[in-house]
């Protein structure tokens, strides 16, 4: 019940009674709508929406952003002094090379980067 009363009060407060004229003198100062339209002419009545509707051509849509294609897959290699080869797969050169070196470092202390190949 309280919610209903609050809703009614808020509705009246936001969209409530608006008095344009408080006395007879103020009513005389108001201009009728027909007279106001004649004084303004067509220029005062147009809106942005009307101007947009009178265009001869439609507004072109922006180009869609290109789909980001995935980078080619890499295979990077690293080896230790004993000649064992370690490899890793990935899309980023630096991260994939680092993964291959980390796999090598798990087995030995000295590792050498042997490069990467796209495939």
N, C-alpha and C positions, 0 to 999 in steps of 0.2 A: 504494500500500500504506500509506504514511504517512497519507494522507487518511482511509482507512478506519479506521485505528487511532484517529485523532483524533476521528472521528465517533462511534465506539463509546464512547470515554472520555467525550466530551461528553454523549452520551445517558445513560450511566450516572450521570454527575455531576448532570444536571438532573432525571432521572426515576428515579434509582437507588433502591437499597434504603434504606428508611426504617424504622428500628426504633422501635416505639412503647413497648416495654417491654424493659428490659435484665435484669431479674431476676424471680423468682417473686413477690416482694412487689408489684412494680409491676403484674404480670398480675392480681393479686387486686383491685387498686384500679380496674381498668377496668370500666365498666358495659356489659352486653350491649346490643345495638341494640334489641331488643324491649322491654327494660325502659325504656330511654331514651325510646322512642317513646310508651310508656304514660304516663310522667311528663310529657312535654311536651304530649301531647294533640294535637289537630288544629292548634292555634295555632302550635306550633313547627315544623310540617312545611310549612305553606303558603309559597309563594314569590310574588314579584311577578308572575311569569308566570301563576300560577294565579288571582291576583286579577284580572288583566286579562282572562282568559278568561271570568270570571263576569259581565262587564258586560252590561247589558241593551241597550245601544246602542253602535254603533261610534264610535271617536274620529273627529271630522270632520277632513278634510284641510284644510290652510291654503289660502286663496284664491290662485290663480296671479297672479303679477305681470302687470299689463297690458302688452301689447306696445307698445313706444315707437314711436308713429307718427311718420313724418318730418315735420318742420316744412314749411309751404308754401314753395314756391319763390319767390324774390325776384328782382326785376330792379331794380338801382340805377343811377342816372344821375349824370353829372358833365359839366360843360361848361367850355370855356375862354373867353377874352374875344373870340375870333373867332366864337363861336357853334357850334363843333363839339361834338357830343354824343358822350359815351363811356358805355358801359354794361357791367355785369357781372352774372352770374347766380350765385346761391348760396342757402344756407339761413339763414345768420346775417346780421343786419342790419349790424352793425359791420364784419364782414370783407368783406361784399359791397360796402358803400359804399367801404371802403378800396381794394378792387380797382379799382372804377370810377375813383376819384381817381388811383390809380397809373397807370392807362392814360392818363388825361388828362395827368399830369405827364410822361409820356414824350414828349408832343408840344409842351407849352408850360409856361411857368413859373407862370402864374396859372391856378388851376382852382377851380371853384365846385361844391359838392355840390347836386344838383337833386332829391334824394329817392329813395325806393324805392317799388315797387309789388309787391303779391302777385299771382300768377296761377297 
